[in-house]
């Protein structure tokens, strides 16, 4: 770990640039989420003000084309075998032709969009300055309808048995960016988030479970994007207290756990949305971040660990919350650089509203 008390922006930028160029071998097992790994690097470079310096226009266009090539589209036939599976996959699919300008694609078993990678694909396109003109909004919204369950929860892919608040957050973010909420039953969604709030007033992954920092951010941000914070939280003040109680130097995700860099954003972001971030001890939080900055340039989850993309991005997001000079502001509910949010407002989906 470094002993410096300041963040080395240049070394950080080189760290994210290197991961955009070639991922270390250890990331092989995460190949199916390459889209999200790209988001961690692209969003970080944007927040650091280094995107244009580290990613030239040719490479930006190449990234945009690759992202569109991962879009699972309708077949163009009736009935549509892809109706339940549209969105963006996390990486290239074996046997698929590289077609970034396709308007339809044939059905292939197990080839489907994933709600988390659809979320990060849209953000990546906005960060790279795309206008979303090739995004099939209608198809994605139809698939969202198929992913929502009777109790209001959301599955990540059609037929999956997974259910937790992360996928509700992705669905709300996608609906917000596409400016189309018809894919969600909003009342069922809000009611489910209410049921996720524990006796501590934090948000759990699933009903009846323990409140958690990551799921609290997902629940709070979903309500913010829905415009339902006022009636969707069971007790705003006690939730703020629970979040503030998680600061030990950095933030812990649950009581009696050690501090972890990522919760600086998950819980810090929740407090930011709830207008409580000013009550955080900024100096202690920044000091904890610097102890987790590594000689390699990225951030580890805690001191004496190796860096990884997720925690490195989260650290940069925290620096944005802290209003660190030179760091771009973040749109907290979307978890996106403010420049990406400004790009969103120029797209046809928003101009037409």
Residue pairs with C-beta under 8 A, 6 or more apart in sequence:
1 291
1 292
1 293
1 294
1 295
1 300
1 303
1 304
2 8
2 290
2 293
2 294
2 295
4 290
4 293
5 287
5 290
6 290
7 289
7 290
7 293
7 319
7 324
8 293
8 297
9 48
9 50
9 326
11 297
12 44
12 48
12 297
12 298
12 312
12 316
13 45
13 48
13 50
13 53
13 54
14 54
14 297
15 296
15 297
15 298
15 307
15 312
16 40
16 41
16 44
16 45
16 48
16 50
16 54
16 298
16 309
16 312
17 41
17 45
17 50
17 54
17 55
19 37
19 40
19 41
19 309
20 38
20 41
20 42
20 45
20 54
20 55
23 34
23 37
27 37
27 309
30 37
31 90
31 91
32 89
32 90
32 91
32 114
33 90
33 91
33 116
33 117
34 90
34 91
35 67
35 70
35 88
35 89
35 90
35 91
35 117
35 120
35 121
35 124
36 90
36 116
36 117
36 120
37 309
38 63
38 120
38 124
39 120
39 123
39 124
39 127
39 313
40 309
40 310
40 312
40 313
41 309
41 313
42 51
42 55
42 63
42 124
42 127
42 128
43 123
43 127
43 313
43 316
43 317
43 336
43 337
43 340
44 312
44 313
44 316
45 51
45 54
45 55
46 127
46 328
46 337
46 339
46 340
47 316
47 317
47 319
47 320
47 327
47 328
47 330
47 337
48 316
48 326
48 327
48 328
49 326
49 327
49 328
51 127
55 63
60 128
60 129
63 124
63 128
64 100
64 125
64 128
64 130
65 100
66 100
67 88
67 100
67 121
67 124
67 125
67 128
68 100
68 101
68 134
69 92
69 98
69 99
69 100
69 102
70 88
70 89
70 90
70 91
70 92
70 93
70 117
70 121
71 86
71 87
71 88
71 102
71 113
71 121
71 134
71 135
71 136
72 82
72 85
72 86
72 87
72 88
72 89
72 105
72 111
72 112
72 113
73 82
73 86
73 102
73 103
73 104
73 105
73 136
73 139
74 80
74 82
74 83
74 86
74 104
74 105
74 136
74 139
75 81
75 82
75 104
75 105
75 106
75 107
76 103
76 104
81 107
82 105
82 107
82 139
83 139
83 142
83 143
83 146
84 112
84 143
84 146
84 158
84 159
85 107
85 111
85 112
85 113
85 143
85 157
85 158
86 113
86 136
86 139
86 140
86 142
86 143
87 112
87 113
87 114
87 115
87 117
87 118
87 139
87 140
87 143
88 113
88 114
88 117
88 118
88 121
88 122
89 111
89 112
89 113
89 114
89 117
90 114
90 116
90 117
92 98
93 108
93 111
95 108
96 105
96 108
96 111
99 105
100 134
101 134
103 136
112 157
112 158
113 140
113 143
113 157
114 156
114 157
115 144
115 147
115 154
115 155
115 156
115 157
115 167
115 170
115 171
115 174
116 156
116 166
116 167
116 170
118 140
118 170
118 174
119 170
119 173
119 174
122 132
122 135
122 173
122 174
122 177
122 178
123 177
123 334
123 335
123 336
123 340
125 132
125 135
126 132
126 177
126 336
126 340
126 341
126 343
126 344
126 347
127 336
127 337
127 339
127 340
127 343
129 343
130 343
131 346
131 347
131 348
132 177
132 347
132 348
132 349
133 347
133 348
135 178
137 178
137 180
137 349
140 174
140 178
140 183
141 175
141 178
141 180
141 182
141 183
142 183
143 158
143 183
144 154
144 171
144 174
144 175
144 183
144 184
145 182
145 183
145 184
146 158
147 154
147 155
147 156
147 157
147 158
147 167
147 171
148 154
148 171
148 183
148 184
148 185
148 188
148 189
149 155
149 163
150 188
151 188
151 192
152 168
152 185
152 188
152 189
152 190
152 191
152 192
152 193
153 163
153 164
153 167
153 168
153 192
153 206
154 163
154 167
154 168
154 170
154 171
155 161
155 162
155 163
155 167
156 162
156 167
156 170
163 206
164 205
164 206
164 215
165 193
165 196
165 203
165 204
165 205
165 206
165 215
165 218
165 219
165 222
166 205
166 214
166 215
166 218
168 189
168 192
168 193
168 218
168 219
168 222
169 217
169 218
169 219
169 221
169 222
171 183
171 184
171 189
172 184
172 189
172 221
172 222
172 225
172 226
173 221
173 225
173 333
173 334
173 335
174 183
175 181
175 183
175 184
175 225
176 225
176 334
177 334
177 344
177 349
178 349
179 349
179 350
179 352
179 353
180 349
186 226
186 228
189 222
189 226
190 223
190 226
190 228
190 231
190 232
192 207
193 203
193 219
193 222
193 223
193 232
194 232
194 234
195 207
196 203
196 204
196 205
196 206
196 207
196 215
196 219
197 203
197 204
197 211
197 219
197 233
197 234
197 239
198 204
198 209
198 210
198 211
200 211
200 238
200 242
201 211
201 233
201 234
201 235
201 238
201 239
201 242
202 211
202 212
202 213
202 215
202 216
202 239
202 242
202 243
203 211
203 212
203 215
203 216
203 218
203 219
203 220
204 210
204 211
204 212
204 215
205 212
205 215
210 254
211 242
211 254
212 253
212 254
213 243
213 246
213 251
213 252
213 253
213 254
213 263
213 266
213 267
213 270
214 253
214 262
214 263
214 266
216 239
216 242
216 243
216 266
216 267
216 270
217 265
217 266
217 267
217 269
217 270
220 229
220 233
220 239
220 270
220 273
220 274
221 269
221 270
221 273
221 332
221 333
221 334
221 335
223 229
223 232
223 233
224 273
224 333
225 333
225 334
226 232
229 236
229 273
229 274
233 239
236 274
239 270
239 274
240 271
240 274
240 276
240 279
243 267
243 270
243 271
243 274
243 276
244 271
244 276
244 279
244 280
245 255
246 252
246 253
246 254
246 255
246 263
246 267
247 267
247 280
247 281
247 284
247 285
248 258
248 259
249 259
249 284
249 285
249 287
249 288
250 259
250 260
250 261
250 263
250 264
250 284
250 285
250 288
250 289
250 292
251 259
251 260
251 263
251 264
251 266
251 267
251 268
251 285
252 258
252 259
252 260
252 263
253 260
253 262
253 263
253 266
253 267
258 302
259 288
259 302
260 301
260 302
260 311
261 288
261 289
261 292
261 299
261 300
261 301
261 302
261 311
261 314
261 315
261 318
262 301
262 310
262 311
262 314
264 285
264 288
264 289
264 314
264 315
264 318
264 321
265 314
265 317
265 318
265 321
265 335
266 314
268 277
268 280
268 285
268 318
268 321
269 317
269 321
269 332
269 335
271 277
271 279
271 280
272 321
272 332
273 332
273 333
277 321
282 322
285 318
285 322
286 319
286 322
286 324
289 299
289 315
289 318
289 319
291 303
292 299
292 300
292 301
292 302
292 303
292 305
292 311
292 315
293 299
293 315
294 300
294 306
294 307
296 306
296 307
297 307
298 307
298 308
298 309
298 311
298 312
299 307
299 311
299 312
299 314
299 315
300 306
300 307
300 308
300 311
301 308
301 311
316 327
317 330
317 335
319 327
320 327
320 328
320 329
320 330
321 330
321 332
323 329
328 337
328 338
328 339
329 337
329 338
330 336
330 337
330 338
331 337
331 338
331 340
331 341
334 340
334 341
344 350
